[in-house]
């Protein structure tokens, strides 16, 4: 375990936060998590998050969970779960026995949702998707309350039970949190917690026909697992008030104990000339512009591996680019530099003379005797 006084510990603001929390007794041991959605293969950007979360746990004698946020059955597959685990292992990290799935908590999340309804913090909305979108407002205009916002807790509980039992079609009802439709933060305008989706789930099969939304499941899953520091990229900064609101309401209902998980945001990794949008990468695969997710031309970790990159080079790169709050773009040449430095230490070199038309080789090169240039 690294010393809290290590000079390396001041190299980024997240380490400083962790050290301050440990020193103040806010947590006995650090617990982080790497929470990918199993809807594609991991890419360059994920490598930075993997190294950060697992690296912090290693440095401070804690642990890092691997959790799959599998709340969208129509986009997720077991193939992606297996590929993600292989990529994390390739980078040199181990998480067993702390492998979890958001689907492990479907029963608890449903129980929490019922408690929020009973306490007046959630309601079943029967508007159409179009009506909900129209009443949500904009960045400059407040939203409007749903006509079902004051539905009684008893009726909302009954409808939620019917949704769970499969008695209603997709899109007919949703469960929404009752927060503030006039909040300047769009995420706080009565967000959806559950939607009906009659779809087969790769782990739970047909057991469920309502599925929690990512924002409802993500932060609560952190608290279920006792995660102390929930490290996210900057696009989740505006979601933090919502995650805190959910966790605080569930804690008030008696399910969580303080301290609750603390979310910290950092700038995601962006590389010059590299597309890291999972939607675009899926398009390349599905339209067969590449041979698969592990095509050497793909910016996935599986593609990097086939291209000849070493896990040591990727980890070195993730450490060198650092952790900041400010979005930035790193030159792809820097990643290649890290690879060259690593290969310089481990790659064997050979020199060969090739016979060419019109070229007479010297007598020593014409000898049939084997050359002794070291082990192959």
Secondary structure, 3 states (H helix, E strand, C coil): CCCCCCHHHHHCHHHHHHHHHHHHCCCCCCEEEECCCCCCCCEHHHHHHHHHHHHHHHHCCCEEEEEECCCCCCCCCHHHHHHHHHHHHHCCCCCCCCEEEHHHHHHHHHHHHHHHHHCCCEEEECCCHHHHHHHCCCCCCCCCCCCCCCCCHHHHHHHHHHHHCCCCCCCCCEEEECCCCCCCCHHHCCCEEEEECCCCECCCECCCCEEECHHHHHHHHHHHHCCCEEEEEHHHHHHHHHHHHHHHHHHHCCCCCCCCCEEEEECCCCECCCCCCHHHHHHHHHCCCCCCCCCCCCCEHHHHHHHCCCHHHHHHHHHHHCCCCCCCCECHHHHHHHHHHHHHHHCCCCCCCCCCCCCCCCHHHHCCCCCCCCCC
